Amino acid sequence: MKSYRKELWFETKARRVYINITPQVEECLRESGISEGLVLCNAMHITASVFINDDESGLHADFERWLEKLAPEKPHSQYAHNGFEDNGDAHLKRQIMGREVVVAVTDGKLDFGPWEQIFYGEFDGGRKKRVLVKIIGE
């Protein structure tokens, strides 16, 4: 069995953004040489997420509205976490959207259902953060 590891780095100017990272993960898969196995992608920061969904701008706008209803950014004072930071909402948004995804690899390709893509969700941008891509298989 082979193993491959790579970190993808992101630094967004916006506080919240969704980035389709499927092409970067596919490149990792090509680099790995693995044709059958599993890909794990996980956010290495507690205010960011990795999730699978459709790459459709209306859906991403819906995510933003829904998450803001569940965990509004302001007022910052509503969160006990916000003593020296102002990102209590980002921690909650990450909890909702998830930490990681696992995707099967079949015949050297990500084995997705229709319309599925991998996204990096940033909920407290403005500094460098990373996503781990770990691939195991043969």
JOGI-V322908 format. One record per helix or strand. SS is the DSSP state (H for helix, E for strand). FROM is the first residue (numbers start at 1). LEN is the number of residues. If there is no record, write none. Layout:
# JOGI-V322908
[[SS;FROM;LEN] [SS;FROM;LEN]]
This chain:
# JOGI-V322908
[[E;2;9] [E;17;4] [H;22;11] [E;37;7] [E;48;6] [H;57;14] [H;76;3] [H;88;10] [E;100;7] [E;109;2] [E;117;6] [E;129;9]]
